[in-house]
Each structure stands twice: as structure tokens, then as C-alpha cells.
Amino acid sequence: MTRQLVDRMLKAAGAIDYELDSSHEDDFYLIDINSTATKPNIRMTPRAEALPHFEVTPGPKLTIAIDAEMLIDDALLTTETGRYFLEMLNNLREVRPDWTIQLVSTRTDKLKARLNAAGAANEYQVTLSELTRSGAQALYIPNPLSEAAADSMRVAKEAGLIVTCTMNDLAPLAFPQYYLTHDPAARALYYFVECSERVL
């Protein structure tokens, strides 16, 4: 959680008078909001100021391919994973306006129809087979345990792309002896996740 994101969420909620503090263990923010205030008054305690954090900077220009299979699946979009993906995608456009984002799918007709319905017909789309020559430097996989993720990761690896993914359940990676020993299919899926350069 970046300090910028905290400020953005509070601003979106209409908070103009608040104090940022931190827990005694220095591992998360505590926020005290004056909801009746009419004038801005934002404060930060020394403990919160010392909390390790990073600032999101514009960074270098990048062409990133994003596995967009989740955008086609209505059931997945209603899950926590789907909502996180949509929020991340929208925020990515705000903090990285110079990036070129390519939406990758094996079902381009369905993706195009979904984007048209959402008023985003101009989004740049590529098929999985086009990924190796699309100019992307990285591939992001929001749902690495899906059936299509292994194919996306394999193609990206062969093309020399940086592969990153989001894991919403780390328990099997932390305790493989309990979760992955007796299920070869699950073990194979998590093996692909471990092959990612970055796991969020």
C-alpha cells in the first residue's frame, strides 16, 4: 500500500481532514478522519512518516501485455480476484500514462465485444500467437491458476518477456507439504507461478 494510494482513496471518499498514524508494529497505517470538517487539514505523525514506503514515479516507457481472459469471464469478474484486476487495470492507466497496454486473449472476438460494450473499443488487442512479435517487454497474468495461464506463460518465456502475476492465495507456496503433495495438477499450476520473475 503506497502513501499515494492511501491519499487517493481518502480523497475519493471525500476526506479532507485526517491524520495518518501507524501501528505500534510499524506494519500498517492507522487513519483518524474528521468527517465533519469543512477545511483541509492533513497531518502525519512521525511514526507514520517513518513507515517504510515507496512512491510511484512515472518510470520508463514500457509496452506491457496483460492476459485479458478474465475480462471475458463474467463469473471471474464478480470474484475478489476479478475486482482486484479491474481496479489494478484502471489505476495502472493513471500512474503509468506513457505505457502501452496490450490486452491478450485467445478469444479475441469475445474480448472485442466486451470492450465495445464497455466503450473501450480502441483498446489495443493481440492474440496469444501474436505475443512474440507484439513489441511487449513484459506479460502480466492476473489469474495464474487459470487453465489458459500456463500457455500464456510458456509463450512469454519463449519470447524472452518478463513475466509477472498476482497470487491471491500464498498458503500452498508457504506450506507445499500440506497443499501440493497429493495433487499433481495443483503442483503443476503452482510450479508455473514460481517461474514468474515477479509475484504480487
C-alpha positions as CSV (number, residue, x, y, z in Angstrom):
1,M,0.0,0.0,0.0
2,T,1.7,3.2,-1.1
3,R,1.1,6.5,0.6
4,Q,-0.1,7.9,-2.7
5,L,-2.8,5.2,-2.9
6,V,-3.9,6.0,0.7
7,D,-4.3,9.7,-0.2
8,R,-6.1,8.9,-3.4
9,M,-8.6,6.6,-1.6
10,L,-9.3,9.2,1.1
11,K,-9.7,11.9,-1.5
12,A,-12.2,9.7,-3.4
13,A,-14.1,9.2,-0.2
14,G,-14.3,13.0,0.3
15,A,-12.0,13.1,3.4
16,I,-10.2,16.5,3.7
17,D,-9.3,16.4,7.4
18,Y,-7.4,13.4,8.7
19,E,-4.3,12.2,10.5
20,L,-2.1,9.3,9.3
21,D,-0.5,7.3,12.1
22,S,1.0,3.8,12.1
23,S,0.6,0.7,14.2
24,H,3.0,0.0,17.1
25,E,4.5,-2.8,15.0
26,D,5.1,-0.3,12.1
27,D,3.4,-2.5,9.6
28,F,0.2,-0.7,8.6
29,Y,-1.4,2.8,8.6
30,L,-4.0,4.0,11.1
31,I,-6.3,6.7,9.8
32,D,-8.2,9.2,12.0
33,I,-10.8,11.1,9.9
34,N,-12.7,14.1,10.9
35,S,-15.8,13.7,8.8
36,T,-17.4,17.0,9.8
37,A,-14.5,19.2,8.7
38,T,-15.0,21.9,6.1
39,K,-11.4,22.9,5.7
40,P,-8.4,20.7,4.6
41,N,-6.1,19.7,7.4
42,I,-3.9,16.7,6.6
43,R,-1.4,15.5,9.2
44,M,1.1,12.7,9.5
45,T,2.7,11.5,12.7
46,P,6.5,10.9,12.9
47,R,5.7,7.2,13.3
48,A,3.7,7.1,10.1
49,E,6.4,9.2,8.3
50,A,9.0,6.6,9.3
51,L,6.9,3.7,8.0
52,P,8.7,2.1,5.0
53,H,7.0,3.0,1.8
54,F,7.7,3.8,-1.8
55,E,6.5,6.5,-4.2
56,V,5.1,5.6,-7.6
57,T,7.0,7.5,-10.2
58,P,6.4,7.8,-14.0
59,G,9.2,5.3,-14.6
60,P,10.5,4.3,-18.1
61,K,8.1,3.8,-21.0
62,L,7.1,0.2,-21.3
63,T,4.9,-2.0,-23.5
64,I,3.1,-4.5,-21.3
65,A,0.9,-7.3,-22.4
66,I,-1.9,-8.3,-20.0
67,D,-3.7,-11.6,-20.0
68,A,-7.3,-10.4,-20.5
69,E,-9.1,-13.8,-20.4
70,M,-10.6,-12.7,-17.1
71,L,-12.4,-9.8,-18.8
72,I,-14.4,-12.3,-20.8
73,D,-15.5,-14.5,-17.8
74,D,-18.5,-13.0,-16.0
75,A,-18.1,-15.4,-13.1
76,L,-14.5,-14.5,-12.5
77,L,-15.2,-10.8,-12.7
78,T,-17.5,-11.0,-9.8
79,T,-14.9,-12.5,-7.5
80,E,-12.4,-10.7,-5.4
81,T,-9.7,-11.6,-7.9
82,G,-11.7,-10.1,-10.7
83,R,-12.5,-6.9,-8.8
84,Y,-8.8,-6.5,-7.9
85,F,-7.8,-7.0,-11.5
86,L,-10.2,-4.3,-12.8
87,E,-9.1,-1.8,-10.1
88,M,-5.5,-2.5,-10.8
89,L,-6.0,-2.0,-14.6
90,N,-7.7,1.3,-14.0
91,N,-5.1,2.5,-11.6
92,L,-2.3,1.4,-13.9
93,R,-3.5,3.7,-16.6
94,E,-3.4,6.6,-14.1
95,V,0.1,6.0,-12.7
96,R,1.6,4.8,-16.0
97,P,0.1,7.0,-18.7
98,D,3.0,6.5,-21.0
99,W,2.8,2.8,-21.0
100,T,1.4,0.9,-24.0
101,I,-1.0,-1.7,-22.7
102,Q,-1.8,-4.7,-24.9
103,L,-4.8,-7.0,-23.9
104,V,-4.0,-10.6,-24.8
105,S,-6.7,-13.2,-25.4
106,T,-7.3,-16.4,-27.2
107,R,-10.9,-15.4,-27.7
108,T,-10.4,-12.0,-29.4
109,D,-14.0,-11.9,-30.8
110,K,-15.5,-12.1,-27.3
111,L,-12.9,-9.7,-25.9
112,K,-13.7,-7.2,-28.7
113,A,-17.4,-7.4,-28.0
114,R,-16.9,-6.9,-24.2
115,L,-14.6,-3.9,-24.9
116,N,-17.1,-2.4,-27.3
117,A,-19.9,-2.8,-24.7
118,A,-17.7,-1.0,-22.2
119,G,-16.9,1.9,-24.5
120,A,-13.3,0.8,-24.9
121,A,-13.3,-0.3,-28.5
122,N,-9.9,1.4,-29.1
123,E,-8.0,-0.8,-26.7
124,Y,-5.0,-2.5,-28.3
125,Q,-5.6,-6.2,-28.5
126,V,-3.3,-9.0,-29.6
127,T,-3.9,-12.8,-29.8
128,L,-1.7,-15.2,-27.9
129,S,0.0,-16.2,-31.1
130,E,0.9,-12.6,-31.8
131,L,2.5,-12.0,-28.5
132,T,6.0,-12.9,-29.6
133,R,6.0,-10.1,-32.2
134,S,3.8,-7.6,-30.5
135,G,6.7,-5.5,-29.1
136,A,5.8,-6.2,-25.4
137,Q,8.6,-6.3,-22.9
138,A,6.5,-7.9,-20.1
139,L,3.4,-10.1,-19.6
140,Y,1.1,-9.7,-16.6
141,I,-1.1,-12.6,-15.6
142,P,-3.8,-11.7,-13.1
143,N,-5.1,-15.2,-12.6
144,P,-2.1,-17.6,-12.9
145,L,-4.1,-20.6,-11.8
146,S,-6.4,-20.5,-14.7
147,E,-6.2,-23.1,-17.5
148,A,-5.0,-20.5,-20.0
149,A,-2.3,-19.1,-17.8
150,A,0.2,-21.9,-18.4
151,D,0.0,-21.3,-22.2
152,S,0.4,-17.5,-21.8
153,M,3.4,-18.0,-19.5
154,R,5.0,-20.5,-21.9
155,V,4.7,-18.2,-24.9
156,A,6.0,-15.3,-22.9
157,K,9.0,-17.2,-21.7
158,E,9.9,-18.4,-25.2
159,A,9.7,-14.7,-26.3
160,G,12.0,-13.6,-23.5
161,L,9.4,-11.4,-21.8
162,I,9.4,-10.6,-18.1
163,V,6.5,-12.5,-16.5
164,T,4.7,-11.2,-13.5
165,C,1.5,-12.4,-11.9
166,T,-0.8,-11.9,-8.9
167,M,-1.3,-14.7,-6.3
168,N,-4.3,-14.3,-4.1
169,D,-3.6,-17.4,-2.0
170,L,0.0,-17.9,-0.9
171,A,-0.7,-20.8,1.6
172,P,0.2,-23.5,-0.9
173,L,3.5,-21.9,-1.7
174,A,4.3,-21.4,2.0
175,F,3.2,-24.9,3.0
176,P,3.6,-27.1,-0.1
177,Q,3.8,-30.3,2.1
178,Y,0.2,-29.8,3.1
179,Y,-1.3,-28.5,-0.2
180,L,0.7,-29.7,-3.1
181,T,2.0,-33.1,-2.2
182,H,-1.1,-35.1,-3.1
183,D,-2.4,-33.1,-6.1
184,P,-0.1,-33.2,-9.2
185,A,-2.4,-30.8,-11.1
186,A,-2.2,-28.2,-8.4
187,R,1.5,-28.7,-8.0
188,A,2.0,-28.2,-11.8
189,L,0.0,-24.9,-11.7
190,Y,2.0,-23.6,-8.7
191,Y,5.2,-24.6,-10.5
192,F,4.3,-22.2,-13.3
193,V,3.7,-19.4,-10.7
194,E,7.1,-20.0,-9.2
195,C,8.6,-19.5,-12.7
196,S,7.4,-15.8,-12.7
197,E,10.0,-13.1,-12.3
198,R,7.6,-11.1,-10.1
199,V,4.8,-12.3,-7.9
200,L,2.4,-9.7,-6.4
